[in-house]
Amino acid sequence: MKRAVVLLSGGLDSATTLYVARHLGYAPQCLAFHYGQRHEREIGSARKVAARAGCSLEVLKIDLPWKGSALLDKEMKIPQRSRASGRQGRGRIPATYVPARNTIFLSFALSFAEAINCRDIFIGANALDYSGYPDCRPEYYKMFNQLSALATRVGVEREAIRIQTPLMTMRKSQIIKLGLRLGVPYELTWSCYRGGRVPCGACDSCRLRALGFAEAGAQDPLVTR
């Protein structure tokens, strides 16, 4: 069975991606990052999701002392999405953007994959129902795949490691429907940027999740009626 590195944050999209990789016949090696995020509760969710899926999980702790994001700096306010607002537009990038986060994560994942002889990395990036982060766009991953071919020994000598983004062009509702078919334990996931004991229901991530479950005609197991 082919192995693949799966970036598992503990959120809805990454958990679905893990189950997609399994469904495609891969043996996932999960990788999560503790990077000082305010919603570090997601690390516990990643552990639970990986355990439920029967997959190993590496949690890598890294330090971003320069912060630069509302997810890292408690002095910065996490923006709230209006209840009346729709999907995220293509305008200003929100304060929850972490500078070059996916580039940092994928660089570690690329090193991990090459070291354990994996040819595939899965990440739950999405360019439709998302917060407008520049490192979630298809063109970004196209360029990173070129980097993989140029910057690794395996890419030069044999076959480049591929970055796979199976959720890239799916609406959140489509992701949820797919996950429900695959048996993703959404009750173990965590999306809220604020952390805490229950989802705040007001941050961008909570709003996108709520919209997705509503459009999928399903009940979010983390939200009581």
Secondary structure, DSSP 8 states (H G I E B T S, - for coil): --EEEEE--SSHHHHHHHHHHHHTT-EEEEEEEESS-TTTHHHHHHHHHHHHHT-EEEEEE---TT--STTT-TTS---B--TT--S--SSS--TT--TTHHHHHHHHHHHHHHHTT--EEE----SSSS---GGGSHHHHHHHHHHHHHHSHHHHHS---EEE-TTTT--HHHHHHHHHHHT--GGG----TT-SSS--S-BHHHHHHHHHHHHHT---TTS--
